[in-house]
Amino acid sequence: MSKLRSKLFIAMMSAMLLVTAAGCGKDNPINNITSSMSEDEAQRGKGINGDLKDPVYTYDAIVNGASGVVHPRKTPYGFYSQKGTEDEYAVWKSLVEKQFKDVKPVPEDASEAEINRLFNQILYVSAYDYEPIEDLDRYSYFVFQKDRIHPFTKQPIKENTQLNLEIVLDASGSMVNEIQGKSMMDIAKNSINEILTTLPDNANVGLRVFGHLGDNTAEKRTESCGANELLQPITKLDREKIKSVMSPIQPTGWTSVAKSIEKGTADLSQFKGEKDVNILYIITDGIETCDGDPVAMAEKLKGGKTNVILGIIGFNVDANQDALLRQIAQAGGGYYASANEANTLTAELYRIHELANAKYEWETLNDTAINMLKTSHGTGRLFNSFLKGQALTEKLNIDQTISIIMGNEAKIITPYGKVHKALKTKAEERKKLIEALLKDKIAEVEKADAEYIKSVEARKGEIVAYMPSTSRVDKFSRYYVPQEDRPGTTEGQQKDGQKLEEDRQPKK
């Protein structure tokens, strides 16, 4: 993503706001923290037995919502049902059973409300991590020199900007949790280091961390909440320095989102030039647990008309955390993104690169350039079409979960009884609803694409700058993340296979 886009300004702002959202609302777990509660308990609350909302069937709600806490991408061995072995399925099955161990049996005469709640619990565990359909503004496009306007956001485009960036890293205790056998903290560090390699050498970059002192117990909460530290001031990019100060940080304590927004904004306030692009990017795996009010802080940031773009990534959050973070985004008028594993985290961080590396090389719009645009868009549309099958994949996950909870170990529902039938019906209805949403979104994108191509052809001969695809679906984009790599890299899958083989061998 090598273009400066106003839409992304908004997007990043929302992301950050998301982070802020964590701290507000009467029902926020932060308001119910007891003197004996650990940070992890404060984050997850009652988990599967908590306040689970009914699903909202809109495109945005489906693709932006958090996936299940035992979605296959979060388990050690990837996708169990599509290409896994019996060993992989056993791992996944045990994790599902663990989530349902405190769920009470549902009788055959259960009410519709009781069945709905059980279905929501199933979604909390096994909902799919939906890949969004690529919008047209992620495809390659032309900027017309005469206009200097982004063709999709209709906002002015700036050239030769100066990037000033502060990354805030969550070092709370829950970042010790693993995804595909690797701690979330290590994944976040690796993603940050990768992004740093793409930033321009003249960028000013700093690093702040929170929750890295004390521990995640109630006794150490005050100490940990006070730990919000600028490890690397915002100065000319020094990749090795940032890597070295970040390396020893380990997951420890509690989550202070509101303070991170306040301090990060203050850190960036020194950059006031017309060409300055100031970004505060927060990576967190949870909501506020340090008595701050991120929503109020987000509203203050927005109302104060600061020149800071805020971005927030909710990393491996559950449905309740996701909803609270999303509240912040709404309060601040910004954008929030969630990431559930290494590749998606890195892909979201590339938004920084997109803002930082906008370059415009002006040329005459001719048939060759137009054909290049058409080829790029055609590839993007093709990959979008593959995403229609996501609803079926989710249904397979849900069906497997239903089978588990009626098994001899769980005994939550009667085998093949009334409740079982009702759950299967709900799963099928959900699949059809989501298929329709994805189909409609694809049709919308394709219609807009045809109109855009036609408008470009009508302006042949004008001076333009070609902006390459920023798509994470288009395989010709540097940001493309292959679907087969989403549960982990090929190397990681090989290591998983080796471990499975070792586990099968008799212990000496």
C-alpha positions in Angstrom: 0.0 0.0 0.0 2.1 2.8 -1.2 -0.3 5.6 -1.4 -1.5 8.4 0.8 -5.2 8.1 1.2 -7.6 10.2 3.2 -9.8 7.2 3.7 -7.0 5.5 5.5 -6.5 8.5 7.7 -10.1 7.9 8.8 -9.5 4.2 9.0 -6.5 4.5 11.2 -8.2 7.0 13.3 -11.0 4.6 13.9 -8.6 1.8 14.7 -7.1 3.8 17.5 -10.5 4.7 18.7 -11.3 1.2 19.0 -8.6 0.8 21.5 -10.1 3.5 23.5 -13.5 2.1 23.5 -12.3 -0.5 25.8 -12.8 1.5 28.9 -16.3 2.8 28.9 -19.8 1.8 29.4 -21.7 0.6 32.5 -21.4 -3.0 31.5 -17.7 -2.9 30.8 -15.9 -5.5 32.9 -13.5 -2.8 34.1 -16.4 -1.6 36.3 -16.8 -5.0 37.9 -13.2 -5.9 38.7 -12.9 -7.3 42.2 -9.9 -7.1 44.6 -9.0 -10.8 43.8 -9.5 -10.8 40.0 -6.5 -11.4 37.7 -6.0 -9.4 34.5 -7.0 -12.3 32.4 -10.3 -12.7 34.3 -11.0 -9.0 34.0 -10.4 -9.3 30.2 -12.5 -12.3 29.5 -15.1 -11.9 32.2 -17.4 -14.9 32.2 -16.3 -16.0 28.8 -18.7 -18.4 27.1 -21.2 -17.9 30.0 -21.0 -14.1 29.7 -23.2 -11.6 28.1 -23.3 -12.9 24.5 -25.2 -10.7 22.0 -27.3 -12.1 19.2 -25.4 -11.9 15.8 -26.1 -8.9 13.6 -26.5 -9.9 10.0 -25.0 -7.0 8.1 -21.9 -7.3 5.9 -19.9 -5.0 8.2 -20.9 -6.8 11.3 -19.9 -10.2 9.9 -16.5 -9.4 8.4 -15.5 -7.1 11.2 -16.6 -9.2 14.1 -14.3 -11.3 16.2 -13.9 -14.9 15.4 -14.5 -17.7 17.8 -12.0 -18.2 20.6 -11.2 -21.7 19.3 -11.4 -20.8 15.6 -9.0 -23.2 13.8 -6.6 -20.3 13.0 -6.1 -19.9 16.7 -5.3 -23.5 17.4 -1.9 -25.1 17.2 -2.5 -27.1 14.1 -4.5 -24.9 11.8 -7.7 -26.0 10.0 -8.7 -29.3 11.5 -11.8 -30.1 9.4 -10.6 -29.3 5.9 -7.1 -30.7 5.7 -6.2 -31.8 9.2 -5.3 -35.2 10.6 -7.1 -37.1 13.4 -4.4 -35.7 15.7 -5.3 -32.1 14.7 -8.9 -32.7 15.2 -8.3 -34.2 18.7 -6.4 -31.0 19.7 -9.2 -28.8 18.4 -11.9 -31.0 20.0 -10.2 -30.8 23.4 -10.1 -27.0 23.2 -13.8 -26.9 22.4 -14.7 -29.2 25.2 -12.7 -27.0 27.6 -14.7 -24.0 26.6 -18.0 -25.9 27.2 -17.0 -27.6 30.4 -19.0 -25.1 32.6 -22.0 -24.9 30.3 -25.1 -26.5 31.7 -27.1 -29.1 29.8 -30.0 -27.8 27.7 -33.2 -29.9 28.1 -35.3 -31.0 25.2 -38.1 -28.7 26.3 -35.8 -25.7 26.2 -37.3 -22.3 25.2 -36.4 -20.5 22.0 -34.4 -18.1 24.1 -32.4 -20.9 25.7 -31.6 -22.4 22.3 -30.6 -19.0 21.0 -28.2 -18.6 23.9 -26.7 -22.0 23.2 -26.2 -21.1 19.6 -24.5 -17.8 20.6 -22.2 -19.8 22.8 -21.3 -22.0 19.9 -20.5 -18.9 17.8 -18.4 -17.6 20.7 -16.3 -20.7 20.3 -16.3 -21.5 16.6 -17.4 -18.5 14.5 -15.4 -18.1 11.4 -12.8 -15.4 10.9 -14.3 -13.8 7.8 -12.1 -12.3 5.2 -13.5 -9.0 3.9 -14.3 -8.5 0.2 -11.7 -6.2 -1.2 -13.2 -2.8 -1.8 -12.3 -0.9 -5.0 -10.1 1.5 -3.1 -7.7 -1.3 -2.4 -7.2 -2.0 -6.1 -4.8 -0.1 -8.3 -6.0 3.3 -9.4 -5.0 6.6 -11.1 -4.6 9.9 -9.5 -5.3 12.7 -12.1 -2.8 15.5 -11.9 -5.5 18.0 -12.8 -7.6 16.9 -9.8 -5.1 15.7 -7.1 -8.2 14.0 -5.5 -8.5 10.5 -4.3 -10.9 8.9 -6.8 -12.9 7.0 -4.1 -12.8 9.1 -1.0 -12.9 12.4 -3.0 -10.4 13.9 -0.5 -7.3 16.0 -1.5 -4.1 14.0 -1.8 -0.8 15.3 -0.3 2.6 14.7 -1.7 6.1 14.6 -0.1 4.7 14.1 3.4 6.8 13.5 6.6 5.9 10.4 8.5 6.0 10.7 12.3 4.9 7.4 13.9 4.6 6.0 17.5 3.8 2.3 17.9 2.3 1.3 21.3 2.7 -2.3 22.2 0.5 -4.1 24.8 2.7 -6.1 27.2 -0.1 -7.2 29.5 0.0 -10.8 30.8 -2.4 -12.2 28.3 0.1 -11.5 25.5 1.9 -14.7 26.7 -0.9 -16.8 25.1 0.1 -18.7 22.0 -1.2 -18.8 18.4 0.2 -21.8 16.4 2.7 -22.5 19.1 4.1 -18.9 19.2 3.4 -16.3 21.9 1.3 -13.3 20.8 4.1 -11.1 22.1 6.7 -12.6 19.8 4.2 -12.4 16.9 3.6 -8.7 17.6 7.4 -8.0 17.8 8.1 -9.8 14.6 5.3 -7.9 12.8 6.6 -4.6 14.0 10.1 -5.4 12.9 8.9 -6.4 9.5 6.9 -3.2 9.1 9.9 -1.1 10.1 11.9 -2.5 7.1 9.3 -1.0 4.8 9.2 2.5 6.2 11.2 5.4 4.6 14.6 6.1 6.1 13.5 9.7 6.9 10.6 8.6 9.0 10.5 9.6 12.7 9.5 6.5 14.7 9.1 5.9 18.4 8.0 2.9 20.6 5.9 3.0 23.7 4.9 -0.1 25.8 2.4 -0.6 28.6 1.8 -3.3 31.3 5.4 -4.5 31.3 6.0 -4.1 35.0 4.4 -5.8 38.0 2.4 -8.8 37.0 -1.2 -9.7 36.1 -2.4 -10.3 39.7 -4.7 -8.0 41.6 -1.9 -7.3 44.1 0.4 -5.8 41.3 -2.4 -4.0 39.4 -1.5 -0.5 40.6 2.2 -1.0 39.7 1.5 -2.4 36.3 -1.1 0.2 35.4 1.5 2.8 36.1 3.9 1.2 33.7 3.4 3.2 30.4 6.8 4.0 29.0 8.3 5.6 25.9 11.1 3.2 25.3 12.3 4.9 22.1 11.5 8.6 21.5 10.1 9.7 18.2 13.3 10.4 16.2 14.8 9.5 12.8 14.1 5.8 12.2 16.6 3.5 13.9 15.4 0.0 13.2 18.1 -1.7 15.2 17.6 0.5 18.3 13.8 -0.1 18.3 14.4 -3.9 17.9 16.9 -3.9 20.8 14.7 -2.0 23.2 11.7 -4.0 22.3 13.4 -7.4 22.5 13.6 -7.8 26.3 9.9 -6.8 26.9 7.8 -9.7 28.2 4.1 -10.1 28.8 3.5 -9.1 32.4 0.6 -7.0 33.6 -2.5 -5.0 33.0 -3.9 -3.0 30.1 -3.8 0.8 30.1 -5.3 1.9 26.7 -6.6 5.3 27.7 -3.3 6.4 29.1 -1.6 5.1 26.0 -3.8 7.3 23.8 -3.2 10.3 26.1 0.6 10.0 26.3 1.0 8.9 22.6 -0.9 12.0 21.4 1.3 14.2 23.6 4.4 12.5 22.2 3.3 13.4 18.7 2.2 16.9 19.4 5.7 18.3 18.7 5.2 17.7 14.9 3.0 20.5 13.6 4.1 21.0 10.0 1.7 21.1 7.1 3.4 18.0 5.6 3.5 16.1 8.9 1.6 12.8 9.0 1.4 11.9 12.7 0.2 8.3 13.4 -0.4 6.7 16.8 -0.8 2.9 16.3 -1.8 0.7 19.3 -1.6 -3.1 19.2 -3.6 -4.6 22.1 -5.1 -8.0 22.9 -7.8 -6.6 25.2 -9.8 -3.9 26.7 -9.0 -1.3 29.3 -8.4 -2.8 32.8 -6.6 0.2 34.5 -9.6 2.4 35.4 -9.0 4.7 32.4 -11.8 5.8 30.1 -10.6 5.2 26.5 -13.9 6.4 25.0 -13.7 9.7 26.7 -10.1 10.0 25.6 -11.0 9.2 22.1 -13.8 11.8 22.1 -11.4 14.4 23.5 -8.9 13.6 20.8 -11.5 14.0 18.1 -13.0 17.1 19.6 -9.6 18.7 20.1 -9.0 18.5 16.4 -5.5 17.1 17.0 -3.3 16.3 14.0 -2.8 12.7 15.2 -4.1 9.7 13.2 -5.0 6.9 15.6 -5.0 3.2 14.6 -6.0 0.3 16.8 -5.6 -3.4 16.2 -7.5 -5.8 18.4 -5.2 -8.8 18.5 -6.8 -12.2 19.1 -9.8 -10.7 21.0 -13.0 -12.4 21.8 -16.5 -11.3 20.8 -17.1 -9.2 23.9 -13.7 -7.5 23.7 -14.3 -6.8 20.1 -17.7 -5.2 20.7 -16.2 -2.9 23.4 -13.3 -1.9 21.2 -15.7 -1.2 18.4 -17.7 1.2 20.7 -14.5 3.3 20.9 -14.2 3.4 17.1 -17.8 4.7 16.9 -17.2 7.2 19.7 -14.2 8.6 17.9 -15.4 8.4 14.3 -12.6 6.1 13.5 -11.7 2.6 12.1 -10.9 -0.5 14.0 -9.3 -3.7 12.8 -9.0 -7.1 14.3 -6.3 -9.6 13.6 -6.2 -13.2 14.8 -2.8 -14.5 13.7 0.6 -13.5 12.5 -0.2 -12.8 8.9 -3.3 -10.7 9.4 -1.5 -8.7 12.1 1.3 -7.8 9.7 -1.2 -7.1 6.9 -3.0 -4.6 9.1 0.2 -2.9 10.1 1.0 -2.3 6.4 -1.6 0.5 6.7 1.3 2.5 8.2 3.3 1.8 5.1 0.5 2.9 2.9 0.4 6.3 4.6 4.1 6.6 4.7 5.1 5.8 1.1 2.9 7.7 -1.2 4.8 8.5 -4.3 3.5 10.0 -7.5 5.1 9.5 -10.9 3.2 11.5 -13.5 2.7 10.1 -17.1 0.2 10.3 -19.9 -2.8 8.0 -19.6 -2.7 5.7 -22.6 -4.1 2.3 -23.6 -1.1 0.4 -22.1 -1.7 2.0 -18.7 -5.5 1.4 -18.9 -4.9 -2.3 -19.7 -2.6 -2.6 -16.8 -5.3 -1.2 -14.6 -7.9 -3.7 -16.0 -5.6 -6.7 -15.4 -5.0 -5.7 -11.8 -8.7 -5.3 -11.2 -9.6 -8.5 -12.9 -7.3 -10.4 -10.6 -8.8 -8.7 -7.5 -12.3 -9.6 -8.7 -11.3 -13.2 -9.2 -10.0 -13.5 -5.6 -13.1 -11.8 -4.3 -15.2 -14.5 -5.9 -13.4 -17.2 -4.0 -14.5 -15.6 -0.7 -18.1 -16.6 -1.2 -17.3 -20.1 0.2 -16.4 -18.8 3.6 -19.9 -19.3 5.0 -19.8 -23.0 4.1 -16.5 -23.4 5.9 -17.9 -21.8 9.0 -20.9 -24.1 8.9 -18.6 -27.1 8.9 -16.9 -25.7 12.0 -20.3 -25.1 13.7 -21.6 -28.6 12.8 -18.5 -30.2 14.3 -19.0 -28.2 17.5 -22.7 -29.3 17.7 -21.5 -32.9 17.4 -19.1 -32.4 20.3 -21.6 -30.9 22.7 -24.0 -33.8 22.2 -21.2 -36.4 22.7 -20.7 -38.5 25.7 -18.0 -36.2 27.2 -20.1 -33.0 27.1 -23.7 -34.3 27.2 -25.0 -30.7 26.8 -27.8 -31.7 24.4 -29.7 -34.9 23.6 -28.3 -36.7 20.5 -30.4 -35.9 17.5 -33.2 -34.5 19.5 -35.3 -31.3 19.3 -32.4 -29.0 20.4 -29.9 -30.6 18.1 -32.3 -30.1 15.1 -32.9 -26.5 16.1 -29.2 -25.8 16.2 -28.6 -27.4 12.9 -31.4 -25.3 11.4 -29.9 -22.1 12.8 -26.5 -23.0 11.4 -28.0 -23.5 7.9 -30.0 -20.3 8.1 -26.8 -18.4 9.2 -24.9 -19.8 6.2 -27.6 -18.7 3.8 -27.7 -15.2 5.3 -24.0 -14.7 5.1 -23.7 -16.1 1.6 -26.3 -13.6 0.5 -24.3 -10.7 2.2 -21.1 -11.7 0.6 -22.8 -12.1 -2.8 -24.3 -8.7 -2.6 -21.0 -7.1 -1.5 -19.2 -8.7 -4.4 -21.9 -7.5 -6.9 -21.6 -4.0 -5.4 -17.8 -3.9 -5.9 -18.0 -5.3 -9.4 -20.6 -2.7 -10.4 -18.4 0.1 -9.0 -15.4 -1.3 -10.7 -17.1 -1.3 -14.1 -18.1 2.3 -13.6 -14.6 3.3 -12.5 -12.9 1.7 -15.5 -15.4 3.5 -17.8 -14.7 6.8 -16.2 -10.9 6.3 -16.6 -11.2 5.4 -20.3 -13.1 8.6 -20.9 -10.1 10.6 -19.7 -7.4 9.0 -21.9 -4.6 11.5 -22.7 -4.6 13.3 -19.4 -1.6 13.3 -17.0 -1.9 10.7 -14.2 0.0 8.8 -11.6 -0.6 5.1 -11.4 -1.0 3.8 -7.9 -0.3 0.0 -7.7 -2.7 -2.4 -6.0 -2.7 -2.3 -2.2 -4.9 -5.4 -2.0 -4.3 -8.2 0.4 -6.2 -10.5 -2.0 -4.5 -9.6 -5.3 -1.5 -12.0 -5.5 0.4 -9.4 -7.4 0.3 -7.0 -4.5 3.2 -7.0 -2.0 0.5 -7.2 0.7 -1.1 -10.4 -0.5 -1.4 -13.1 2.1 -2.2 -16.5 0.6 -5.2 -18.2 2.1 -3.3 -21.3 2.8 -0.8 -19.4 4.9 -3.3 -17.8 7.2 -3.2 -20.5 9.8 0.6 -20.2 9.7 3.5 -20.2 7.4 4.5 -23.3 5.3 7.5 -23.7 7.6 5.3 -23.5 10.6 3.0 -26.2 9.2 6.0 -28.5 8.6 7.1 -28.0 12.2 3.6 -28.8 13.4 3.7 -32.0 11.3 7.0 -33.0 12.8 5.7 -32.4 16.3 2.6 -34.5 15.6 4.8 -37.3 14.4 7.0 -37.1 17.5 3.9 -37.2 19.7 2.8 -40.4 18.0 6.0 -42.1 18.9 6.1 -44.2 22.1 7.6 -42.4 25.1 10.9 -43.9 26.3 
